[in-house]
């Protein structure tokens, strides 16, 4: 993985702005600590920071071939197939890098090359002959690509912070950004960068920029198709896709490990990887996260009936991995709220982010690449809202049921400019507008397709944002095999009675998993992302929030009413009776989110436009 940035302007001579290019690169050096490069023409500047994973000796960027110059962040998992196809068309290759393959694929097919890519990517290509800039982002939105357009030019980068190194892009907050932070955060609308004037290419979107402006199009969308395979055929088909996706993503010229939580998804990935490594005479390394005194403080619930730790040990022993467990204490978890927010450029999932940030920092000490189990729940119906009719058919987002409570925290003058319930409902409805379905789909079938899209384009994007920024902050590449677009396309059309085999969430995946692990692990109740159960963390976060809220210059009052802040302090959050976001962000995480928001205002000092 890498960090990319660039600037196209048809009125300025960009060769005079080397200092700006250097500063944009400096702000994403963490994404690519191994090397860097720049490319200039009068109208286009391209910047690259490299994390060497494939062919470290070669593959330097920006890379030029004929009229085309590319900067690329990502990994292609079908590089060999593409290279063979291009060779039959007369292309030769000087490196083993996927960058060269992608560049020549674009030179050969233009934007049509996207249809043949399997991977995670965000890239930009400058065509010096046509004087046009091309941008693209992978189908699942694993890799980020933000941009800002102004009269006559565009600035783009892997992270928002790099955009602010350019004089044409300033941190500003408008009413839309305020609504996003307070009514949807840590989620955000597809394409919205929260800061005024900053946008992001959506998953499966590409764009061309020329003197007439930016022209975007979706090159990939989920399509409804009849499912004609039997249950056995479906199981074999899906088993092949999962195994193939994992094994493709094991390719690396630098050390690679997997994350192992003891849950179904990470256990399945680790088991497949361990089998592959064993056949090659190698031993897989697995990593997990835990919290100090979690065993002492854990209380079983319907949401999480047992601890992860014993299951992690069982799976590690079963697959024979070399396992490392990282234990995080409450003070470190609270301290990391700010750097994890800075990594994301926005308030995020509170300690869910800060724990991942700390964890990835430890993993990076020994590894450059990791593989993780994100996105199976979104794609295969692992969450309660797929299974409970009152949530499946409800308007809006099933994980965002606190809109009225959130809106009540806003300053009265801001609340008057919004219709909070309509704002959130419209965001959900816009996502599913034009949804692909079959004419003979039942009402329940359509509701589950709708839920699939909401999860894919919202909940999953929040998790992918978190994973990318918290890992790349340390120069750690994390791959997510369940985000393979072939799996998403296939799963979108698997009938629910097959997908939820045995009446269980992800039942079909569990049946497949029996091939790779003990049955009790395969059918273990879904385990959420591990979080601390130590009451010292909740007390510590509330104490910090109280201190921030009581300061005369508290920045939260830009959005929140002073009386609302005082009420949160006096009731210790009891006045906010809903979860902030889904099942992972309860009262302590609400305080942590607001702390991140306070620090965000201080760090970025956005100009307020409302």
Buried (B, 14 or more C-beta within 10 A) or exposed (E): BBBBBBBBBBEBEBEEBEEBBEBBBBBBBBBBBBBBBBBBBBBBBBBBBBBBBBBBEBBBBBBBBEEBBBBBBBBBBBBBEBBEBBEEEEBEEEBBBBBBBBBBBBBBBBBEBBEEBBBBBBBBBBBBEEBBBBBBBBBBBBBBBBBBBEEEBBBBBBBBBBBBBBEBBBBBBBBBBBBBBBBBBBBBBBEBBBBBBBBBBBBBBBBBBBEEEBEBEEBBEBEBEEBEBEBEEBBEEBBEBBBBBBBBBBBBBBEBBBBBBBBBBBBBBBBBBBBBBEEEEEEBBBBBBBBBBBEEBBEEEEEBEBBBBEBBBBBBEBBBBEBBBBEBBBEBBBBBBBBBBBBBBBBBBBBBBBBBBBBBBBBBEEBBBBBBBBBBBBBBBBBBBBBEEEBBEBEBBBBBBBBEBBBBBBBEEBBEEBEBBEBBBEBBEEBBEEBEEBEEEEEEBBBBBBBBBBBBBBBBBBBBBBBBBBBBBBBBBBBBBBBBBBBBBBBBBBBBEBBBBEEBBBBBBBBBBEBBBBEEBBBBEBBBBBBBBBEBBBEBBBEBBBEBBEEEEBBBBBBBBEEBBEBBBEEBBEBBEBBBBBEBBBBBBBBBBBBBBBBBBEBBEBEBEB
